[in-house]
Amino acid sequence: MRRGFACRVLAASLVPLVALAGCGVRPSDVIPVGPPPSGAVVPARPVTLYLVKKGRLSPVTRPGRRLSQADTLALLAAGPTAAEQARGLTTDIPLEADPFSVITGPNGRVVVTLSARAGELSKRAVEQIVCTAAAATPQGRAEVTVTGTAKHVDPRNCPA
């Protein structure tokens, strides 16, 4: 009796195995998909933010991938990390300034539109926005105009 039971268990376990063995990838010819990728590999580009330390602008480099100017400014509005705070860094950018809209025009001109009133920003906050937006441009410098819901700040370059 035991032998009959063992044969049934063995047969029951072999049936699904045989069924699965029949389901496989069928051979096919090579499928052309075009030329292989080419061009230079773009390395990760660190993000530079201008935070404030002892009342002065201080550039801070964070590792990471390349971000849009608007996303970089959102990081600025979020403020310093815990490690940056421990080093005495702060931000004058109010959280209400985010989300940002950034338009890059010809001749290195950038217009940053924020969700807060530009005229109510401190001088240091405007400098933080200008320098961070300029650092996020491909050439690393730009003339930046900051606009908000009611006012705008005249075009300026990063003083740092």
The 8 nearest C-alpha neighbors of each residue, nearest first, counted from 0:
[[1, 3, 2, 4, 5, 6, 7, 8],
 [0, 2, 4, 3, 5, 6, 7, 8],
 [1, 3, 5, 0, 4, 6, 7, 8],
 [4, 2, 6, 0, 5, 1, 7, 8],
 [3, 5, 1, 7, 2, 6, 8, 0],
 [4, 6, 2, 8, 3, 7, 9, 1],
 [7, 5, 9, 3, 4, 8, 10, 2],
 [6, 8, 10, 4, 9, 5, 11, 3],
 [9, 7, 11, 5, 10, 6, 12, 4],
 [8, 10, 6, 12, 7, 11, 5, 13],
 [9, 11, 7, 13, 12, 8, 6, 14],
 [10, 12, 8, 9, 13, 14, 7, 15],
 [13, 11, 9, 10, 14, 15, 8, 16],
 [12, 14, 16, 10, 11, 15, 17, 9],
 [13, 15, 17, 16, 11, 12, 18, 10],
 [16, 14, 18, 17, 13, 19, 12, 11],
 [15, 17, 13, 19, 18, 14, 20, 12],
 [16, 18, 20, 14, 19, 15, 13, 21],
 [17, 19, 15, 16, 21, 20, 14, 22],
 [20, 18, 16, 22, 21, 17, 15, 23],
 [19, 21, 17, 22, 18, 16, 23, 15],
 [20, 22, 19, 18, 23, 17, 16, 24],
 [23, 21, 19, 20, 18, 24, 25, 17],
 [24, 22, 21, 25, 20, 19, 26, 18],
 [23, 25, 26, 22, 27, 21, 20, 19],
 [24, 26, 23, 27, 22, 28, 21, 20],
 [25, 27, 24, 28, 23, 29, 30, 22],
 [28, 26, 25, 29, 30, 24, 31, 23],
 [27, 29, 30, 26, 31, 25, 24, 32],
 [28, 30, 31, 27, 32, 26, 33, 25],
 [29, 31, 28, 32, 27, 33, 26, 34],
 [32, 30, 33, 29, 34, 28, 35, 27],
 [33, 31, 30, 34, 35, 29, 36, 28],
 [32, 34, 31, 35, 36, 30, 37, 29],
 [33, 35, 36, 32, 37, 31, 38, 30],
 [34, 36, 37, 33, 32, 38, 31, 39],
 [37, 35, 34, 38, 33, 39, 40, 32],
 [38, 36, 35, 39, 34, 40, 33, 41],
 [39, 37, 40, 36, 41, 35, 34, 42],
 [38, 40, 41, 37, 42, 36, 43, 35],
 [39, 41, 42, 38, 37, 43, 36, 44],
 [40, 42, 39, 43, 44, 38, 65, 64],
 [43, 41, 44, 40, 64, 65, 39, 45],
 [42, 44, 64, 63, 65, 45, 41, 62],
 [45, 43, 65, 64, 42, 63, 46, 62],
 [44, 46, 62, 63, 61, 60, 64, 43],
 [45, 47, 61, 60, 62, 44, 48, 63],
 [48, 46, 60, 59, 61, 58, 45, 134],
 [49, 47, 131, 59, 58, 50, 75, 60],
 [48, 50, 58, 127, 57, 131, 56, 59],
 [49, 51, 57, 90, 56, 89, 48, 88],
 [52, 50, 56, 89, 55, 88, 57, 90],
 [53, 51, 88, 55, 54, 87, 57, 56],
 [52, 54, 55, 51, 87, 88, 56, 89],
 [53, 55, 52, 51, 56, 123, 89, 57],
 [56, 54, 51, 52, 53, 57, 123, 50],
 [57, 55, 51, 50, 49, 52, 58, 159],
 [56, 58, 50, 49, 51, 52, 55, 59],
 [59, 57, 49, 48, 50, 47, 56, 60],
 [60, 58, 48, 47, 49, 57, 61, 50],
 [59, 61, 47, 46, 45, 48, 62, 58],
 [60, 62, 46, 45, 47, 63, 59, 48],
 [63, 61, 45, 46, 60, 64, 44, 43],
 [64, 62, 45, 43, 61, 44, 46, 65],
 [63, 65, 43, 44, 66, 45, 62, 46],
 [64, 66, 44, 43, 63, 45, 46, 67],
 [67, 65, 70, 71, 64, 68, 46, 69],
 [66, 68, 70, 69, 71, 65, 135, 72],
 [67, 69, 71, 70, 135, 132, 72, 66],
 [68, 70, 72, 99, 67, 71, 100, 101],
 [71, 69, 73, 67, 72, 68, 66, 74],
 [70, 72, 68, 74, 73, 69, 66, 67],
 [73, 71, 75, 69, 74, 70, 68, 76],
 [72, 74, 70, 76, 75, 71, 97, 77],
 [75, 73, 77, 71, 72, 76, 70, 78],
 [74, 76, 72, 73, 78, 77, 48, 71],
 [75, 77, 73, 78, 92, 94, 74, 72],
 [78, 76, 74, 75, 73, 94, 79, 92],
 [77, 79, 76, 75, 90, 74, 89, 80],
 [78, 80, 83, 84, 89, 88, 81, 77],
 [79, 81, 83, 82, 84, 78, 85, 77],
 [82, 80, 84, 83, 85, 79, 86, 78],
 [81, 83, 85, 80, 84, 86, 79, 88],
 [84, 82, 80, 86, 85, 79, 81, 88],
 [83, 85, 88, 87, 81, 86, 82, 79],
 [84, 86, 82, 83, 87, 81, 88, 80],
 [87, 85, 83, 84, 88, 82, 52, 81],
 [88, 86, 84, 85, 52, 83, 89, 53],
 [87, 89, 52, 84, 51, 83, 86, 50],
 [90, 88, 51, 50, 79, 52, 84, 78],
 [91, 89, 50, 92, 51, 78, 79, 88],
 [90, 92, 124, 93, 123, 89, 121, 51],
 [91, 93, 124, 76, 90, 94, 96, 75],
 [94, 92, 95, 96, 76, 91, 97, 90],
 [93, 95, 96, 76, 97, 92, 77, 78],
 [96, 94, 93, 97, 115, 114, 98, 76],
 [97, 95, 115, 114, 113, 94, 93, 98],
 [98, 96, 99, 95, 114, 73, 94, 113],
 [97, 99, 114, 96, 113, 73, 100, 69],
 [98, 100, 113, 97, 69, 112, 101, 114],
 [99, 101, 112, 69, 111, 113, 98, 102],
 [100, 102, 111, 110, 69, 112, 99, 103],
 [103, 101, 110, 109, 104, 111, 100, 108],
 [104, 102, 109, 108, 110, 101, 105, 107],
 [103, 105, 108, 109, 102, 107, 106, 110],
 [104, 106, 107, 108, 103, 109, 102, 141],
 [105, 107, 108, 104, 141, 142, 103, 109],
 [108, 106, 141, 105, 142, 104, 109, 103],
 [109, 107, 142, 104, 106, 141, 143, 103],
 [108, 110, 103, 143, 102, 104, 142, 144],
 [111, 109, 144, 102, 101, 143, 145, 112],
 [112, 110, 101, 145, 100, 146, 144, 113],
 [113, 111, 146, 100, 147, 99, 145, 101],
 [112, 114, 99, 147, 96, 115, 97, 98],
 [113, 115, 96, 97, 147, 98, 95, 148],
 [116, 114, 96, 147, 113, 95, 148, 117],
 [115, 117, 147, 148, 118, 119, 149, 150],
 [116, 118, 147, 119, 120, 146, 151, 150],
 [117, 119, 116, 150, 120, 151, 152, 147],
 [120, 118, 117, 116, 121, 115, 150, 147],
 [121, 119, 117, 118, 124, 125, 122, 116],
 [120, 122, 124, 123, 125, 119, 91, 118],
 [121, 123, 125, 124, 126, 120, 127, 91],
 [122, 124, 126, 121, 125, 127, 91, 56],
 [125, 123, 91, 127, 121, 92, 126, 122],
 [126, 124, 128, 122, 127, 123, 129, 120],
 [125, 127, 123, 129, 124, 128, 130, 122],
 [126, 128, 124, 49, 130, 125, 129, 131],
 [129, 127, 125, 131, 126, 130, 132, 124],
 [130, 128, 126, 132, 127, 131, 143, 157],
 [129, 131, 157, 133, 127, 132, 128, 126],
 [130, 132, 134, 48, 128, 133, 49, 129],
 [133, 131, 135, 129, 134, 130, 128, 68],
 [132, 134, 140, 141, 130, 135, 136, 131],
 [135, 133, 139, 131, 132, 136, 140, 130],
 [134, 136, 132, 133, 68, 139, 131, 137],
 [137, 135, 139, 133, 138, 134, 140, 132],
 [138, 136, 139, 135, 134, 140, 133, 107],
 [137, 139, 136, 140, 141, 134, 107, 135],
 [140, 138, 134, 136, 137, 133, 135, 141],
 [141, 139, 133, 138, 134, 136, 142, 107],
 [142, 140, 107, 133, 108, 143, 156, 109],
 [141, 143, 156, 108, 155, 154, 109, 107],
 [142, 144, 109, 154, 155, 129, 110, 108],
 [145, 143, 154, 110, 153, 152, 111, 109],
 [144, 146, 111, 152, 151, 112, 110, 143],
 [147, 145, 151, 112, 117, 150, 111, 152],
 [146, 148, 117, 116, 113, 112, 115, 150],
 [147, 149, 116, 115, 150, 114, 117, 146],
 [148, 150, 147, 116, 151, 117, 118, 146],
 [151, 149, 118, 117, 147, 146, 148, 116],
 [150, 152, 146, 117, 145, 147, 118, 153],
 [151, 153, 145, 144, 146, 154, 117, 118],
 [154, 152, 144, 155, 151, 145, 143, 146],
 [155, 153, 144, 143, 142, 152, 156, 145],
 [156, 154, 142, 143, 153, 144, 157, 129],
 [155, 157, 142, 158, 143, 141, 129, 154],
 [156, 158, 130, 159, 129, 126, 155, 133],
 [157, 159, 156, 126, 130, 155, 129, 56],
 [158, 157, 56, 130, 57, 126, 58, 156]]
